[in-house]
Amino acid sequence: MTLLIQMAWRNIWRSPWRSGVVVGAMALGVWAGVFMMGLAQGVNDARTAAALDDFVGHAQITDSNFTANQDVQALLAQPAQWTAALDAHPEVESWSERLVLMA
């Protein structure tokens, strides 16, 4: 076994230029893989944040009947109480009333 390792070590350094190119290519490949994984994670996080901010929001307050079957007649009881609570809450930056219709 040690003879095999010695022969392999000598073969590696028999052509240092070739060995350097191979090591450099492997390092570049590993770096590119890590970079692309980080880039993909960042893009995914940005898309998730944009979707939450632009389309859905971080929370929805709906009647339980609306959640079950998307019935537009299922309105919140006492909507003024909900709007006052949202206006008074310091962590709520903004809110809007929405109506979902099936066209």
C-alpha positions as MATLAB code, in Angstrom:
seq = 'MTLLIQMAWRNIWRSPWRSGVVVGAMALGVWAGVFMMGLAQGVNDARTAAALDDFVGHAQITDSNFTANQDVQALLAQPAQWTAALDAHPEVESWSERLVLMA';
ca = [
       0.000    0.000    0.000;
       2.786    2.420    0.838;
       4.451    1.685   -2.497;
       1.236    2.653   -4.284;
       1.038    5.926   -2.341;
       4.693    6.692   -3.073;
       4.174    6.077   -6.788;
       1.050    8.244   -6.818;
       2.860   11.069   -5.003;
       5.742   10.955   -7.476;
       3.320   10.914  -10.393;
       1.543   13.988   -9.044;
       4.759   16.004   -8.835;
       6.237   14.613  -12.043;
       4.361   17.356  -13.873;
       3.771   20.213  -11.422;
       2.135   22.426  -14.055;
      -0.514   19.797  -14.825;
      -1.084   19.129  -11.125;
      -1.491   22.848  -10.465;
      -4.013   23.188  -13.271;
      -6.040   20.251  -11.943;
      -5.976   21.556   -8.359;
      -6.896   25.037   -9.592;
      -9.773   23.686  -11.672;
     -11.080   21.715   -8.712;
     -10.821   24.757   -6.429;
     -12.599   26.915   -9.000;
     -15.340   24.297   -9.352;
     -15.888   24.073   -5.599;
     -15.911   27.870   -5.294;
     -18.386   28.173   -8.187;
     -20.655   25.570   -6.604;
     -20.660   27.336   -3.242;
     -21.200   30.701   -4.950;
     -24.133   29.410   -7.000;
     -25.739   27.803   -3.952;
     -25.455   31.096   -2.075;
     -26.789   33.046   -5.038;
     -29.738   30.684   -5.443;
     -30.536   30.917   -1.724;
     -30.365   34.711   -1.854;
     -32.606   34.894   -4.918;
     -35.087   32.527   -3.294;
     -35.154   34.593   -0.088;
     -35.628   37.802   -2.086;
     -38.467   36.288   -4.133;
     -40.172   35.041   -0.978;
     -39.904   38.456    0.677;
     -41.146   40.200   -2.467;
     -44.104   37.846   -2.776;
     -45.049   38.388    0.852;
     -44.692   42.148    0.599;
     -46.385   42.600   -2.775;
     -49.028   39.914   -3.108;
     -50.023   38.097    0.055;
     -48.735   39.998    3.045;
     -47.586   38.470    6.263;
     -51.047   37.767    7.638;
     -54.641   37.450    6.556;
     -57.652   37.897    8.784;
     -60.602   35.998    7.359;
     -63.767   34.339    8.522;
     -63.476   30.574    8.985;
     -66.204   29.980    6.371;
     -64.244   32.003    3.837;
     -61.139   29.919    4.449;
     -63.071   26.685    4.011;
     -64.874   27.409    0.731;
     -63.954   30.932   -0.491;
     -67.509   32.130    0.092;
     -67.638   35.899   -0.529;
     -70.669   36.179    1.748;
     -68.560   35.022    4.716;
     -67.655   38.444    6.079;
     -65.923   39.264    9.328;
     -68.194   40.023   12.226;
     -67.546   43.526   13.585;
     -65.020   44.744   11.001;
     -64.670   48.092   12.790;
     -63.168   46.290   15.774;
     -60.567   44.634   13.530;
     -59.647   47.858   11.746;
     -59.273   49.716   15.049;
     -57.041   46.956   16.400;
     -54.864   47.033   13.278;
     -54.580   50.822   13.402;
     -53.627   50.757   17.083;
     -50.982   48.025   16.800;
     -47.477   49.573   16.629;
     -45.906   46.749   14.582;
     -48.477   46.917   11.778;
     -46.962   49.106    9.076;
     -49.942   49.052    6.751;
     -53.013   47.028    5.953;
     -55.767   46.956    3.387;
     -59.164   45.418    2.969;
     -59.437   42.953    0.132;
     -62.251   41.190   -1.595;
     -61.576   37.964   -3.475;
     -63.924   37.287   -6.364;
     -63.982   34.278   -8.621;
     -64.326   35.679  -12.132;
];
